[in-house]
Amino acid sequence: MSHKKRILIVTPEMDPYIEFSEAAKVIYNYPAKLHERAGMEMRVLMPRFGIINERRHRLHEVVRLSGINIIIDEDDYPLLIKVASLQGVRLQTYFLDNDEFFNRKSVFHDDEGNFYDDNTERMVFFCKGVLETVKKFGWAPDIVMCFGWMTSLLPLYGKVAYKNDPIFNKAKYIYIPFRNDYTGTLGEKFSAKAPIKELDLSQLKHYGTTSNNDMHRGGIYHSDGIVVGSPDLDPEILALIDEVSTTKPVLPYMESPDYLEVYKTFFSLFDQTSE
């Protein structure tokens, strides 16, 4: 029997659970159109932001997956895993939860529009939590699709800090940048909070000054392939994608792609490089 390709989708948002940009509906199309039609095995991991209605979407805790502690710069944070079924797709979506980081009435900005000063910790918690949760699944993904700046550390973590783990040692990472959704930077604490395991500061250099563009840059640099997520990406990021297209596969933005054929072909490029 041929291997059923395993696709892990990691995203901060997805319709119908939460939508704070145009990306939510775009991302929904991946499991909705690929899970059954293309015969791929897919799982979705998201943060359980406080504005997600748990009762409406019937989230419930998965006790066997909860109980992990995520360490960030010597501090421990408990990780709870919740799950819901994506209606009409017969696919489970897993939500990573922590009251300190996600139990808020807004996503990345406070009531006055200020970028939360712990967004670095929230990002690191989510990215590391994804890897630890998938390890607990015992489910080795062939492809990890990383949507937006909050996931941009995943290719680096997976390929360096988790490179010898049998769950991730064959995984390929695809980064999908979307239109910028924050200004300013993540701040100086990024250099203290982002390193995990064998990582050191020199490996974070591609994340620059931690602006939104810098997060995209780091994700693009460390990934194995790129999908252009928005038609109006910053010209600086489009230029970078054009530059790296000589060394790694790039799927340009498409208004209404034929997901079945386009992505089966795109994913096959990574089969060739993983042998």
C-alpha positions as CSV (number, residue, x, y, z in Angstrom):
1,M,0.0,0.0,0.0
2,S,1.4,3.4,-0.9
3,H,2.2,5.9,1.8
4,K,-0.6,8.4,2.5
5,K,1.0,11.8,2.6
6,R,0.8,13.5,6.0
7,I,0.3,17.3,6.0
8,L,0.5,19.3,9.2
9,I,-1.1,22.7,9.0
10,V,0.0,25.2,11.6
11,T,-1.8,28.5,11.7
12,P,-2.9,31.3,14.1
13,E,-6.3,31.6,12.4
14,M,-8.7,29.6,10.3
15,D,-12.3,30.0,9.4
16,P,-14.8,29.2,11.1
17,Y,-13.0,29.3,14.4
18,I,-11.3,32.7,14.2
19,E,-10.7,35.3,11.5
20,F,-8.6,38.4,12.0
21,S,-7.3,38.7,8.4
22,E,-8.0,37.5,4.9
23,A,-5.8,34.5,5.6
24,A,-8.5,32.7,7.6
25,K,-10.6,31.8,4.6
26,V,-7.6,31.0,2.4
27,I,-6.3,28.6,5.0
28,Y,-9.6,26.8,5.4
29,N,-9.4,25.8,1.8
30,Y,-6.4,23.5,2.5
31,P,-8.1,21.0,4.7
32,A,-11.5,21.5,3.0
33,K,-10.2,20.8,-0.5
34,L,-7.2,18.5,0.1
35,H,-8.1,16.3,3.1
36,E,-10.6,14.1,1.3
37,R,-10.2,14.9,-2.4
38,A,-6.5,14.3,-2.5
39,G,-6.4,11.4,-0.1
40,M,-4.0,13.1,2.2
41,E,-3.9,12.7,6.0
42,M,-4.1,16.1,7.5
43,R,-4.0,17.7,11.0
44,V,-4.4,21.3,12.0
45,L,-2.9,23.0,15.0
46,M,-3.8,26.5,16.2
47,P,-3.6,28.6,19.3
48,R,-6.8,28.7,21.4
49,F,-7.2,32.4,21.4
50,G,-9.7,33.7,24.0
51,I,-12.1,35.1,21.3
52,I,-12.7,31.5,20.0
53,N,-16.1,30.4,21.1
54,E,-15.5,27.0,22.7
55,R,-19.2,26.2,23.2
56,R,-20.2,27.1,19.7
57,H,-17.4,25.1,18.1
58,R,-17.6,22.3,20.7
59,L,-14.0,22.3,21.9
60,H,-13.0,19.9,24.6
61,E,-9.8,19.0,26.3
62,V,-7.7,16.0,25.2
63,V,-6.4,14.9,28.5
64,R,-3.9,12.3,27.1
65,L,-2.2,15.1,25.1
66,S,-2.3,17.8,27.8
67,G,0.1,18.1,30.7
68,I,3.3,19.1,28.8
69,N,5.2,22.0,30.2
70,I,6.8,24.3,27.7
71,I,10.0,26.0,28.9
72,I,10.8,29.5,27.7
73,D,14.0,31.0,29.1
74,E,13.9,28.8,32.2
75,D,10.2,29.5,32.9
76,D,7.7,26.7,32.7
77,Y,4.2,27.1,31.1
78,P,1.6,24.4,31.1
79,L,0.2,23.4,27.8
80,L,-3.4,22.2,27.4
81,I,-4.7,20.6,24.2
82,K,-8.3,21.0,23.0
83,V,-9.9,19.6,19.9
84,A,-12.9,20.3,17.7
85,S,-14.1,18.7,14.5
86,L,-14.1,20.9,11.4
87,Q,-17.6,20.6,10.1
88,G,-18.1,19.3,6.6
89,V,-14.6,18.1,6.4
90,R,-14.4,15.3,9.0
91,L,-11.1,16.6,10.2
92,Q,-10.0,17.3,13.8
93,T,-8.5,20.7,14.7
94,Y,-6.2,20.8,17.7
95,F,-6.0,24.0,19.8
96,L,-2.9,24.8,22.0
97,D,-4.1,26.6,25.1
98,N,-2.5,28.4,28.1
99,D,-4.4,30.9,30.2
100,E,-1.5,33.3,30.6
101,F,-0.9,33.6,26.9
102,F,-4.2,33.1,25.1
103,N,-7.1,33.8,27.5
104,R,-7.6,37.4,26.3
105,K,-10.4,39.3,24.5
106,S,-8.1,40.2,21.5
107,V,-5.4,38.4,19.5
108,F,-2.2,40.4,19.2
109,H,-3.1,44.0,20.4
110,D,-4.6,45.4,23.6
111,D,-7.7,47.6,23.8
112,E,-5.7,50.6,22.9
113,G,-4.1,49.0,19.8
114,N,-0.7,48.3,21.4
115,F,1.1,45.2,20.4
116,Y,1.2,42.9,23.4
117,D,4.7,43.0,25.0
118,D,4.7,39.3,25.4
119,N,4.0,38.3,21.8
120,T,7.5,36.9,21.6
121,E,6.8,34.5,24.4
122,R,3.4,33.6,22.9
123,M,5.0,32.9,19.6
124,V,7.8,30.7,21.1
125,F,5.2,28.9,23.3
126,F,3.1,28.1,20.3
127,C,5.9,27.0,18.0
128,K,7.5,24.8,20.6
129,G,4.1,23.5,21.7
130,V,3.3,22.4,18.2
131,L,6.5,20.3,18.0
132,E,6.0,18.8,21.4
133,T,2.3,18.0,20.7
134,V,3.1,16.3,17.4
135,K,5.7,14.2,19.2
136,K,3.0,13.1,21.6
137,F,0.8,12.2,18.6
138,G,3.6,9.9,17.4
139,W,2.6,11.1,13.9
140,A,5.5,12.0,11.6
141,P,4.4,14.7,9.1
142,D,5.9,14.7,5.6
143,I,5.1,18.4,5.1
144,V,4.6,21.1,7.7
145,M,2.8,24.1,6.4
146,C,3.6,27.3,8.4
147,F,1.1,30.1,7.9
148,G,2.2,33.6,8.8
149,W,4.7,35.3,11.1
150,M,3.6,33.5,14.3
151,T,4.8,30.2,12.8
152,S,8.0,31.6,11.3
153,L,10.2,30.0,14.0
154,L,8.9,26.5,13.2
155,P,11.2,25.7,10.2
156,L,14.2,26.7,12.3
157,Y,13.1,24.8,15.4
158,G,12.2,21.7,13.4
159,K,15.3,21.6,11.2
160,V,17.8,22.4,14.0
161,A,16.5,21.8,17.5
162,Y,14.4,18.8,16.5
163,K,16.5,17.5,13.5
164,N,17.4,14.2,15.2
165,D,13.9,13.4,16.4
166,P,12.4,10.5,14.4
167,I,9.1,12.4,14.2
168,F,10.6,15.4,12.4
169,N,13.9,14.2,10.8
170,K,12.2,13.7,7.3
171,A,9.7,16.6,7.5
172,K,9.8,19.4,4.9
173,Y,8.7,22.9,5.9
174,I,6.7,25.2,3.7
175,Y,6.4,28.8,4.8
176,I,3.4,30.9,3.7
177,P,3.8,34.7,4.3
178,F,0.7,36.9,4.3
179,R,0.3,40.6,4.2
180,N,1.9,42.3,7.2
181,D,-0.4,42.6,10.3
182,Y,1.8,44.3,12.8
183,T,4.1,47.3,12.8
184,G,7.2,47.9,15.0
185,T,9.1,44.9,16.3
186,L,8.8,42.0,18.7
187,G,11.4,43.7,20.8
188,E,14.8,43.0,22.4
189,K,13.5,40.0,24.4
190,F,13.3,38.0,21.2
191,S,17.0,37.1,21.4
192,A,16.6,35.9,25.0
193,K,13.3,34.0,24.5
194,A,13.6,32.4,21.1
195,P,16.6,30.1,21.5
196,I,15.6,26.6,22.5
197,K,17.7,23.4,22.9
198,E,20.8,23.5,20.7
199,L,19.9,26.9,19.1
200,D,22.1,29.9,19.7
201,L,21.8,33.6,18.8
202,S,23.8,33.2,15.5
203,Q,21.0,31.0,14.1
204,L,18.5,33.8,14.7
205,K,20.3,36.3,12.6
206,H,17.8,36.0,9.7
207,Y,15.0,37.3,11.9
208,G,16.8,40.6,12.0
209,T,15.3,43.3,14.1
210,T,12.1,41.2,14.5
211,S,9.8,43.4,12.4
212,N,7.0,41.6,10.5
213,N,9.2,41.5,7.4
214,D,12.0,40.1,9.4
215,M,9.8,37.3,10.7
216,H,8.9,36.5,7.1
217,R,12.5,36.6,6.1
218,G,13.5,34.1,8.8
219,G,10.7,31.8,7.9
220,I,11.5,32.0,4.2
221,Y,15.2,31.4,4.8
222,H,14.8,28.3,7.0
223,S,12.0,26.7,5.0
224,D,12.2,24.1,2.2
225,G,9.6,25.9,0.1
226,I,7.4,28.9,-0.1
227,V,3.8,29.6,-1.0
228,V,2.9,33.2,-1.6
229,G,-0.2,33.7,0.6
230,S,-1.3,37.3,-0.4
231,P,-1.4,39.2,-3.7
232,D,-0.1,42.3,-1.9
233,L,3.0,41.2,0.0
234,D,5.5,43.8,0.8
235,P,7.9,44.4,-2.2
236,E,10.8,43.6,0.0
237,I,9.4,40.1,0.7
238,L,8.5,39.5,-2.9
239,A,12.0,40.3,-3.9
240,L,13.4,37.9,-1.3
241,I,11.1,35.1,-2.6
242,D,12.2,35.8,-6.1
243,E,15.8,35.5,-5.0
244,V,15.4,32.2,-3.2
245,S,13.2,30.7,-6.0
246,T,16.5,29.6,-7.6
247,T,17.2,27.2,-4.7
248,K,13.8,26.1,-3.3
249,P,10.3,25.5,-4.7
250,V,8.0,28.6,-4.8
251,L,4.3,28.5,-5.5
252,P,3.1,31.9,-6.6
253,Y,-0.1,33.5,-5.4
254,M,-3.2,32.2,-7.2
255,E,-6.7,33.7,-6.9
256,S,-8.6,30.4,-7.2
257,P,-6.2,27.6,-7.5
258,D,-7.2,24.0,-8.4
259,Y,-6.0,22.8,-5.0
260,L,-6.1,19.1,-5.9
261,E,-3.8,19.2,-8.9
262,V,-1.6,22.3,-8.0
263,Y,-0.8,21.0,-4.5
264,K,-0.3,17.4,-5.5
265,T,2.3,18.6,-8.0
266,F,3.9,21.1,-5.6
267,F,4.1,18.5,-2.7
268,S,5.7,16.0,-5.1
269,L,8.7,18.3,-5.5
270,F,9.5,17.6,-1.8
271,D,9.3,13.8,-2.4
272,Q,12.2,14.2,-4.8
273,T,14.4,16.0,-2.2
274,S,13.6,13.8,0.7
275,E,14.9,10.5,-0.7
